[in-house]
Amino acid sequence: MPIAIPAATLEFLLVSSDSSTAGIVQAALEAVGGEAEHPSTLEAACELIVSRKVDGVILDVDLKTALDLIARMRRTKNARAFAFVCVKSEAEAAIALKGGATAFFAKPLNVKSIARKISSFKSIILTERRRYQRFEVTLPVVITLGDIGYPGLIENISQGGIAVRLPCLLPSASFVDFSFDLDSGATIEGCAQLRWASPDGLTGMEFRIFPPKSKDDLMAWLRQKASAPPFEG
């Protein structure tokens, strides 16, 4: 039986070597119902951005590193995560926003301003989380690129897309056709775009085109799974 990954508090990843920043950010997140994991090194942060799904990242590093991390994040399962960058000036803020940041925190940092800014995004973050609520499954799928079909296994499904384990990596950002059968018996077909690939061979695909029947059948399946009681045992 598919298992819904439960929603909890807002989950952030904090990247900073400044202990005072960590204290301020943690206090601000607690005020708005959130928490942040704070890796001890930049290398550890890079690994977590790829491996762990979060609602957002807070970056208190030099601007070039921040933009590099955002670019890396957009190629992973965190492609839609919110990115907040700590900046020292309006010029840095403009560069950060142009480089893909969702918003910025102006230095010197303080708990109230950070809490207020995150709170203003909270409803959007939760809406995005609900839209992409994932259900763990094990379903055979055929992914077609050009004239070649690649058999794979879907490991989770959301309203926005699927995560598929394939025998090989396909070109980044490719558009592919997909076809799989739900446990309800409905056949789901359409077109998706590759959005990210994890080091362990999992590929994230965002739905792009759906025949009306496939879309209706999938949405009905998702609603049913979302309203089902948690699986025990």
N, C-alpha and C positions, 0 to 999 in steps of 0.2 A: 504493500500500500504506500502511495506517495506520502511523504512527510513534509508538512509546511515548516519552513525554517522560521521560528517565532520572532516576532518583533520585540525589541527590548528598548533600552534607552538609546539615544543618539550615540553612535559610535564614531569616534574620530581618531585619526593618527596625527600626533604632534611630532614635528621634526624641528628640533632646536637643541643647541648646546648650552643655552642660557637657563640656569636653574630658576631665576626669577620669572622668566617667561613661562616656564612649566607651572609654577605655582599659580600665577595669574590665570592662565588658560584653564587649569583644572578647576579653580574656584568658579570661573565664569560658566564652564560647562555644567558643573554641579547645580548652578542656579537655574539652568534651563532644561535640566533632565538629561544630561549627557555625560560622557566619560571619554577619556583619551588615553590611548596607549602611547608611551613615550620611549621609543627605542634609544639605546645608549649611543649608537653610532649611525652615521649616514648610510653606511653599507647595510646595516640592519633595517633601516627605514626603506631603502630601495627594495629589499626582499619582501617586506611586509606589504608595500604598495602593490606588488605583483600577486602575492599569495593570499592576502586577507581582504575580504570584502568589508568596506567601511562606508559610512554615510558621507564623510568628508575628511579632508586633510587640512592641517594648519601648519604653515611653513614659516619659520623664523630662521631663515638662512640667507646668504647673499642672493641677490636677485637672479643671477645667472643660474645658480643651483636650483632655486625655486622654480624657474621656468623649465629647466631640464626635468625636474621631478614631475611637474604637471604634464609635460609632453609624454613622459614615460607612463604616467598614470592613465592617460587617455588611450593607451594601447593595451590596457589590461581590463580585468573584470571590474575595475573601478573607473571605467571610462566616464560614467555619469556622476561620479562622486563630486561633491562641492569642494572647491579649493579656495582657502583663505590665506592670503599672504600678508605678512607683517612688513610694513614699509616705513621709511624715514622721511619721505617727501612726497609731494603731489606728482613730481616727475616719475618717481618709482612706482607710484600707484597706477599711473597711466600705462606704464610699460607692463606692469603685472596684469592689468585687465586685458590689454591687447594680446598678451602672451597666453591667455587662457584662464586666468584666475577668475573665480566667481565674484569675489569681493576682497577687500583689504582691511587690515587693522592698522591704524596710524599709531606710530610710536610717539611718546612713551605710552606703553600699554596700560590699561586699567581694567579691572574686573567688570565694572558696570557697562563700559562701552562695548566690550567684547560680548558680554551676555546679551546686550540689546541687539547687536548686529546679528548674532546667531539666532536669537529669538525671532527676528524679522524673517528669517529664512526657514524657520522650523516647519511651518505648515507645508511649504514646498518640498522640503526634504522628506517629510512623512508621506506626502502624496506620491513622490517619486519612489519611495520604498514600497508602498502598497502596489504601485503599478508593476514594479519589478520583483514582487514577492516570488521567491523561487520554491518549486516543489521538486524534491528529489525523486527521481524515477530511474528505471533501467529499461529503455525502449530502443529497439533497433531502428535505425534511420538510414536512408540512402541520400547522400549529398552529391549533387551532380554539378560539375564544373566543366563547361564546354560539352564534349561528348562522353566524358568519363564519369562513371558513377563510383562513389567511394562509400563502402559500408561502414557504419559507425554505430556508436551507442550514445543515446541522449542520457546525460546524468542529471540535468535539472531543466525545468521549463518555467518560464514566466510569461506574463502578458507581452513582454517586449522581445523575448527571444529564447534561444536554447543554448545550452552548453553541451558540446558533443566531443566524445573521444574518437579520434580518427586514426587510421593507420599511418598517416603522414601529414606533414604541415602543408597547408594550401597557401597561395600567395595572399599577403596581407591586404585587407579591404576588398577582396574578391566578392563578386555577386554570385551566389549559388542557388540552385533549386534544391528543395528538400521534400521528402515524403516519409511519413511515419504513421503508424496506427496507435491510437490511444487504447488504454485498457477498456474503454467504453465500446470499442469497435469502430469508432469513427476514423477515417483516413484524413490526415492533415497534410496539405500540400501548399507550396508557395515558393516565394523567393526571399532570400535573406542575404545580409552582408556580413562578412567576417569582421569582427571588431577587436578581438584580442586572442592571444594564445598564451597559455601558461607553460612553464618549463616542463611540466609532467605530461604534456600532450593534449590538454583540454583546450578546445577552441570555442570561443563565444561568438554567437551569431545573432544579429538583430533582425527581426522580421521586417521586411520591406513591402512585399506584395502578397495579398491573400485573396483567393477566390472567396466570395461571400459565404458559401457553405462551410468551408474549412475554418474561417474566422469565427462564425457563429458556434460551430462545434467545439472549438478550442476554448472560447470564452465561457461556454456552458460548463465545460469540464473544469476550468479554473475556478469558477464560482462554486461548483460542487465541492471541490477539494478544499477551498478556503473556508467553507461552512461546516466541513466534516469535523467531528471531535478528534482530538489528538490520538494518534495510534499508540497503544501501550503494549509492551511485550515484544 
